[in-house]
């Protein structure tokens, strides 16, 4: 039976034909400012529309679904407008939308129970790599754009959505009880996910890789460009009791960063802070390969950090001023500084974690300290049933207290050092089992699986796979994989859909550390997803300036990118199912020592290989360098001018382009920063930076004082002197330092000419 319903009463667009109560509305054509208040199906096609105000598509009302299948909404770029704007809605579902080139792709405001399903909001609002925004946390920073914004909304769901290649993937502001799951928020230049004044939200089973300056297109590592506090997951300003679990968060500027940058509640103290984000749960995430911190938790309380992979980062975990954190079942292997460092933390508990170095190192794995800058006490800490290997010092203490129980000191190879459990200064106190134990079990044994399917869980079966309370380590080509479950007889780990930042391989070596001994490595074939573009090899690597480089891989048409800059190909030919490309290595004054190499295909949609790290040997003597830098006077009063004089020499055989803004001599107020003055960086030039350990009003990592030259070229062998001034406003002793920057690429000279400056009232 056909039943007709009143279209206005049902909130349908036009007249709806219903069969047994189900609406069969005719497809609608999109136009700028279109208002939808009832169920609709959008006519397929590409719609190139500019937002005249309020959003191209404006959705409000209750209890209906809008299906955008086959429709693409494309703006004019320039960081303007909103694609789909959902306001004052309840229980509305938006399906299959595809929105790009607006400030925000999809915005949900003042709504309850909105559901976004299979939507794509990529390549929307973005800012240039290296842009510095306010990192105080006082503002939500939702004005810069990105993919999806949930604002002032509750109980919404974002299922299987994609938001990539823009400033932010998804922002959640003043909202609670939302669930974001099974999506991809990768390759964004600032945040994959940002929570601000947003509590009791769930972010699970998502992918947010390479969320850092340049979104994976630029090399980002310890010798590369700064990350400017980009993060896969950022949690700010009174965002409590959120669950971040089962996510792939590799290669973020930080993997997960919870911070409270707004100052203390009580003057003269540090903790508790204003608007801290407390009681968050970080569980079963892969946060590895951060050039800064896999997980950073600053000035917050009662965080649970459980089952995460924090390996191959600068710091596995940085927990400054953290209180009552529980850290258990995590892996932090081969981090360049420490697996864990904490200054002035209180009551943190570590249990069943693995901290190690594969190659023997003198550096301690864990460093716990009172920093001496304020009176906030450090400790007590509890370490129970953790596994340490590969370092001379497992734990190093300075002016703090520690309780130990059941920790294991392993020596998984004959060339590994036999470590000391604790090295402490006279102001520290250690109780409990201070020596540790070495296990005596046999190495793990397993049968290799038939193959490893990239992007899928892999199970190893055998015996002795978990012989300690701490989790086992599974290394694939020397990289700790993301272990999901482990028993004595079976381990399930995750092989990512990329081979980290390495060329793809058809066979990989797998080994297991069970708590005391490594297994014999096994070779296992890899099965890559059909049609996935990938780079299989780059030779030579490292290369020398001006050399011809050969790139082999699986890709069709498209272009080769070195640090996001197209590289002209010399030759291209097919070799079976592979393509072999040769290219001349770029040569110039600002040649980076590392590149991220990608191949970009454009067949209607843009597809890229994953970034592969490629090294270039650039002799230091052939690069421009700082000859000297002086600060004067070294003792001055508030309101005086601190003079900095910098001398740069060009050691190249050709002229070096120079940045001329701000032109010397230039004077900064101490609280000013170059980006606040409208100064624009000029890629391919040199400029100078100055910072201190406490630059007033700015993060120490932001290098707020930039100085240009008085000319645009520096001849071979020529030196240039630049003079600048900083009007000091904050009393106290600080350490100033300088850097020479290859704009858009890296610091050539970093943290140089450190000088103590005293400012009196």
N, C-alpha and C positions, 0 to 999 in steps of 0.2 A: 504494500500500500504506500502511495506517495502522500506525504503530509507536508503542507505548506505552512511556513512560520512567518511571523512578522519580523522582517529583517532588522528594523530599528530596535525591537524588543530584544533580539538576540545579539545586537551589537555587531552585525555583519556589514561589510562594505557591499553596497549594491543589494540585489535581491538574491537570497540564498535558496538553493534547491536542496532539500534534505531528504535523505532516504533513511527511514527508521531512525530519525533524529540526528543523523550525521549530516553536517553542512557540506555542500558541494558548490562552493562559491566559484565564479568565473575568475580566471587569472587577472591580476591587476598589473598595470604598468606604472613603474616608479617615476616620480617627478619630485623636484626639490620642494620640501615643505609638506610632503604628503602625510596626512594624519591617518593612522590605522587604529581603530577601536574595537575590532572584532576579527574573527578568523579570516585568513586570507592566504592565497597562494600567489606568489609573484611570478609574472611572466618571465621565462628565461631570456637571457641576453645580457649584454654589457651596457651599463648605464653610466655615462660620464656626466656627473652633475656636481655643481658647486652649491655649498650650503649657504642659503640666504639668511640663516639665523634659526637656531633651535634644532638643527639636524635635518638631513635629507629626508629620512623616514622618522616620523615622530609617533611613538607607540604608547598608548595608555589604555587603561580599562582593566577588565577582570576575565579570567577563565577562558582563554582562547589561545590558538596557535597560529603563527605566521610562518610559512614555509618559503624560503628563498632559493630552493634548489634550482641550479642552472642559471642563477642571476648573479652578476658581478657588479658591485657598486664602486666606482672609481672617481676620486676627487681630483682636484687640480694641483695637489701638492701644496707646498709653501706653508705647511703646518697650520692649516685653517679648516675649521668646521668639524662637524660630527657626522659620521655616516648614518648610524642607527641610534636614536636617542629614545630610551625607554624611561618614562617618568610616571610616578604615582600609579604604578601597576601592581596587580596582584594575580599570582598564579597564571602568568603568561609564559608561553614557550616560543622561542625564536629558533628556527632550525635552518641549517645549511646556508647561512649568510656568508658572503665573501665581500669584505670591505677593505679598501686600501686608499692611501694618498689623502687622508684627512688628518686633522690633529689627533682625534681619537676615532678609532674604528667603531666601537660599540660602547655606549655609556648607559648604565642602569642607575637611576637616581630615585630616592624616596620610594622604594618598591619592596614588596614582600613576595617571596616564592617565585621570582622570575627564573626561568631555566633557559640557558643557552646551550644548544646541542649541535655538534658538528659544524661550528662556525669558524671561519678564518678571518682574522683581523690583523693582517701583516702589512709591513711597509707603510705604516702611518707616521705620525709625528716623530721627528728625530732631531737631534742636535749634533753638531760636528764632534768627532772623536776628540777627547780631551777637554770637553766643556766641563767647567766646574759649576755646580749648583750649590745652594745652601745646604750644607750637611749637618746643620744643628739639630734637625728633627723637629723644630718648632712649627714648621709648616708641612702640609702633606705633600708638597711638590707634585701635585697632579695637574699642573698647568703646562707641562712640557710635552704631553702627548704620548701616544702609544697605541696599543691594541685594544684592551678592554679595561673599563673603569667601573667598579662597583662603588657607589657613593651613597651614604645614608640609607643603606638597604639591609634587609634581613632575610635569612633562610633562602637565599638564592643558590642555584646550582649552575656550574659551568662544566659541562661534560664533553670530553673529546674535542676540545677547541684548540686552535693554533693561533699564536700571536708572536710573530718573529720579525727580525730585521727592522727595528725601530728603537725609540728611546726606552720605553717600558713595555714589558709583555702584558702584565695585568696588575692593576692597582686596586687595593681594597681600602677604602677610606671611611672612617666613622661607621663601620658596618660590622655585623656579628652574625654568627651562625651560618655562614656560607660554606659551600663545599665546592672545591675546584679540583677536578680529578681527570686523569687519563688524557691530559693535553700536552701540548708542546709549546714552550715559551722560551725558545732558544735564540741565540744570536742577536740579542738585544744589547744596546750600548750602555744601558744604565742598570735597570733591574729586570729580572725575569718576573718575580713577584715582589710587590711592595705592600706591606701592611702598615697602616698609620691609624692609630686610635681604633684598631680593629681587633676584636677579641672573639675567642671561641670559634675560629674558622678552621677549616681542614684543607690542606694542600697535599694531595697524595697521588702517587703513581703518575707523576708528570715528568716531563723532560724539560730542563732549562740549562742547556750546556752553552758554554762560551758567552755568558752574559758578562761582558766586560767592555772596556773602551775599544771601539772598533768592531764589536760584535763578532769576534773570531776572524775578521778579515785582516787584522793587524797582528803582528807578533806581540805577545803579551807575556813577559816573564821577568825574571829578576833583573836582567840587563836591558829590558825593553822599556816601553813607555809606562807611565803611571796608570793605575786603574781608577783613580779618582773616586774611590769608594763605590765602584760598580759591584753588584752582587747578584748571584742567582736568586737568593731570597734575602730581602732586607726587612727587618722588623723594627718599627720606630714608635715612640710616643704613645705609651699606655696601651700597647697591644698585648693582651694577656691570654694565656690558656689556649693558644693556637697549637695545632698539631701539624707538623711538617714531617711527612713520613713516606717512605718508599719512592723517593724521587731521585732522578739522575741530574745532579747539579755540578758536574765536572767543569773545570776551566773557567769558573766565575772569577771576577776580581777578588771576591770572597765567595765561598760556597754559601754559607749562611752567616748573616751578621745581625745580631741583636744588640742594640746600643741605646744609651741614654746620654745624649750630648748636651742637654739643656741646663746643666749645672745642678748643684745640690739643693735639697729642700732647705737645709739650715746653713747659713753662711759660716765659713770656716771649716766645713766638713766636706767630704767627697761623697760618701754614701750615707743614707739613701739619696738617690737622685730625683729630680723632678720628672714626672711622667715616665717612670721606668716601665719596661715591658717584662712581666714576671710570669713564672709558672708555665712557660712554653715547653712543648715536647718536640724534640728533634730526634726522629727515630728512623733507622734503616735507610739512610740516604747515602748516595755516593757523592762526596764533596771533594774528591781528589783533584789534583793538578791546579790548585789555586796559587798564583804567584805571591799572594799575601797569606791569608788564613783560610784553611778549609772550613773551620767553624770559629767565629769570633763572638764571644758573649761578654759584653762589657757592662758593668755597673747594674746588673740585674740579679734577681733572686730566684732560687728554686727551679732552675732549668734542668730538664731531663735530657741528657745527650746519650743516646743508646743505639748501638749497632750500626754506626756510621763508618764509612771509609774516608779517612782524612789523610791519605798518603800523597806523596809526591807534591807537597805544597811547601811554602816557605815555613810556616808554622802549621802543624796539624790542628792545634787548638790554642787560641789565645783567649784567656778568661780573666781579663783584668778587672779587679774589684768585684768579681763574681762572688755570690754568697749562696751557700747550701746547694750548689750544683751536684747532681748525681751523674757520673760519667762512667758508663759500663758497656762492655762488649764492643768497643770500637777498635779500629785498626788505624795506626798512624805510622807508616813505614816510609823511610827514605825522604823525610822532610829536610830541607836544607838548613834550617836554623835549629829548631827543637820540635819534638813531637807535641809537647805541651809547654807553654810558659804562662805563669800567672804572677801578676803583681798585686799584692795586698788583697788577695782573695781570703774568704773566711768560710770554714766549715764545708769545703768541697770534699766529695767522696769519689774515689776512683776504684773500680773493681772490674776484674776480668777483661782488661784491655791489653792490646798488643802494641808495644812501642819498639821499633827496631830500625837498624841500618843494615843493608845487605853488605856494603863495603865498610870495613872497620873505620870508626871515626873517634876523634878525641872529644867532640862536643857531647855534652850530656843530652839524654833523651828528654828529660823533664827538668825544668828550671822553675823553682818556686822562690819568691823573694818579696821582701819589703823594699819598696823603691826608694825610700829616703826622702821623697818630696813632701810627704805629709805624715800625719800621725795615725792614719788608718792602719790597724794591725794586720799582719799576715798570718794566716793559719787559724786553728789547726787544720791540717789536711789528713785524710785517711787513704792509704793505698793498700788494697786487699786483693790478692790472687791475680796480679797483673804479670804479664810476660815482658821481659826486657832482653834485647840482644843487640850486639854489634857496636856498643859504645863503651869507652873506658869508664864512664860514669853513668849509671842509670838515672839517678836523681841528684840534682845539685840544689842546695839550700842556702839562702842568705836571709838571716834575721827572721826566721819563721819556725814553725813547729810541725812535726810530722809523726803519724803513727803508722807502722807497717805490720802487715800480717799476711803470710803465705805467698809472697811474691816470688817469681821464678826468674833466675838469671840463666839464660840459655847461651850456649856457645855452638850455634848451628853449623859452623865450619871450623877447620883447624886454624885458619888465619884470622878468625874473629878474636877480639881481645876478651880476656876474662875480666869482666867489669867489677867495679865496686858498686854495691847497692846505693850507698849514699855518700856524698861528699858535702860536708856542712861547715859553715864558719862557726866561730865561737859564740855568736849570738843566736844560734839555732838550737833546737832541742828535738831529739829523735828518740822515740820509744817503740817497743814492740820488737819484731823479728828483723833485726837490722842487716843480717848477712844474706838472707835469701837462700834458695835451694836450687840445685841443678837436677833436672829430671834424668832418668836413665832408660827411658823407653826406646824402642826401635824406631827407625824412620817410618813415615807413612808409606803405605803401599796401595796403589790403585791401578785399575785397568783403564787404559785410555778409551774415551767414548769414540763412537764411530766417526763423529765429526762434531765441530762446534758451529752452531748456527748463530751467526752474528745478530745481536739484538734479541737473543732468547736466553732463558735460563738453561744452564748445563749442570748435569749431575755426575759427580765422580763417585764410583763405588769401590770399596776396598776395605782395608783394615788399618787400625791405628791412625785414622785421619784426624781425630781430635783426642789428644792424649793429655791435655791440660785444661784447666777451667777456662782460660782465655780462649777466644775463638781461634781457629786455624787461619793461616795465611795461604791463599792460592795466588800464585804469580803466573801471569801469562806474558811471555816475552819479558820477564823481569818486572812487570807492573802488577801490583796487588789488585786483584779483581774484587768486585763487590760481592762478598759472601752473604747469602740470604739465609741459609739454614745449614747446620753442621751437627753431625753425630760422629761416633767412632767409625761408623761404616759407610757414611754417605755425606757428601758435601754438595750443596747446590749453590752455584755462583752465576753471576751475570756477565756475559760477554757482550760489550756494547756494540751497537750497529756500526761503530767506527773502531779503528784500532788506535784509540786515543789520539795522539798527535803524530802518529807514525804512518808510513806507507802501509797499504793493505798487504797481507801475506796470505798465501794459500795454505801454509802449514805454520803452526805456532808451537812453542815449547811451553809446557805446563809443569809446575812442581808445587808441592804442598809442604808447608812447615806445620807440624802437628803440636808444637809446644816445646820441642827440643831439637829435632833433626829435620832436615829437608829430605823429601823423597828424591828418588832419581827423576830427572826431568823426562817427560814423555812428549813425543811429537804427535800433534793432533791436526788433522786437516780442518780448514775453515770453509764453511759454506756461506757465501755472501748473498744478500737478497737480490733476486733477479732485477736487472736494470739499474742497480744502484751505481751512480757515478763514483769512481774512486781513483786515487793515485796509487799505483803499485810500486813505483820506485823513482828516486831522484839521484842522478849521479853526475859529477862527483858530489859528495856531501860529507864534509864541508868542501866548498869551492873557493876559488881565488877570484879577486877582482878581474872582470873582463873575460872570464872563462865561459866556454859554451857548456850549457847544462842540458842533460837529456832527461825528460820526464816521460815515464811510461805509465799507462793506466787504461781504465775502461771509461771512456767518455766519447761523445760523438762531436757534434758541432759545438762551437762556443769559443771562449777566450781564456787565456792563461793569466792569472793574477798573482803578483808578488806584492804582499802587503797592500792589497786592494787596488794596485795600479796595474793596468794591462801591460803585458810584456810582449813585444812583437816576436812571432815565431820565425825561426830560420827555415825549418823543414817540418813536415808532418807526413807520416806514412802509417799504414796499417801493418800489423804483425799478428796474423791470426785474429783473435777477438780483442786484441789490444791495439791502442794507438800510441805511437812513439813521436814525441815532439821535441825538437831542439830549440833552444832560445839562448840569446846572449845575456849574461848576467849584467844587470844595470851597474853602471860604474859612475860614481860621482862623489861629491864631498860628504854627502850624508848617507852613503851606503850603509844600511843597517848590518849588524853582525848576525842577525837572525831575521828570517822571513816566515810568514805564514803563506804557504803556497796553496792555491785553490784553482780548480777548473770550473768555470761557470758555463752551464748550458742554458740556451734560451730557445726553447721549442714551445712557444705559447706561454708556458710558465717557466720561471727561473729555477734551475736546480744547480746546486753546487756540491762538489766533493767536500769532505770534511777537511779542515785546515791541517796541513802537514808542515811540521817545523823543518826548516832548511837553514843550514849554517853557512856563513861566509867568513873567510879569514881576512880580516882587515888589519894590517899591521898598525899598532898604536902610533908608531912614529910617523905614519903618513896621514894622520888625522889632525884636525885643528885641536888645540888644547889651551887650557888656562895656564898662563905662565905664573901669574901671581894674583892674589886678592888680599887687600888689606882693609881693615875697619878702623876708623879713628873718630873721636877718641874712644878708648876702651872703657872709660869711666865718665859718665855724663848724667845730667839731671833730666827729669821729666820735662818735655817740651823742647829739648835740644835736638839738633840734627846729627844723626849718625851717618858719617860719610863712608861709602864703600867705593874702592877703586879696583877695577878689574882689568887685567891685561891678557889679551888673547893673541896667540900666534897661529898663522895658517901654515901648516907643514905640508900642504898638498902641492902637487905640481901645476895646479891651475887655480884660478880665483875662487874664493868661497863667498857665496851669496849671504848677505847679512839682513836681518830684520831691523828696521829703523824706528819702530814704535815700541814704547815711548822713547823719543829722542833725548839723548843726554844733553846736559845734566837734568835729571828728573827727580822730583821729590814726592815721596809717598807719605801720607798720614799713616801711622802704624796700623790702623784698622782697615785701611784701604787694601784692595787687591786689584791686580791688573784686569781681571775679567769684569770687575764692577765699573771700570773706567771706559769700557767699550773697546779695549784693545783686542784686535783680532790676530791670532797666530797666522804666520805665513809659512805653509809647508815648503820644505826645501831650503830653509835659511837657518842661520845660527842666531840664537839669542841667549841671554844670561838670566839666571834665576838666583834669588836670595831667599832664605827662610831662616827660622830659628827653631829651637826645641819648643818654644811657647810663643808663636806669633799671635798677638792679641786678636781675638775674634775669629781665628782661622785654625783649621786642622793643621798639625805640623807637616802632614804629607802633601799639603796643597801648594806649597811654594808660591806665596801670594805676591811677591815683589819681582816683577819682570822688567828687565832693562834691555833696550835696543842700542844700536850703534848710530854713529853720526854719518855713516855712509852705507852704500848698498853692496859694496864689494871689498874683499880683502885679498890683495895680491899674494902670489906664492912667496913664502918666507916673510911676509909683512906682519907686524904686530899692530894691534889697536888697543887703546886705553879708553875705558868707559868709566865715568864717574856718576854716581847716583847718591841719593839721600833718603833716609827714613827718619821721620819725626817721631821719636820715641815717646810713648805715653804711659807705659806700664812699668812701675818700679820693680826691681829684682835683678837677679843674675840669670843671664841666658847665654846659650851657645848659638852663635850665628854661623851659617855655612853657605857655600855658593855652588853653582853648577853651570856647566856649559851644555846647552841643549841643541840637538839636531831637531828642529821643529817638526812635530808630527811623527817622530821616529823614536828617539831615545835620548837619555843623558849621555853625552860623551865623557864629561867629567862630572862626578856625582858626589855630593856631601864633602866638598873640598874646602881647604883652608878654614877649618873650624877655629872660631875665635870666641873667647869668653868676654861678654860685655856686661858691665854693671850699671844699672840705672837707679839713681837715688831720687827720693821724693823732692 
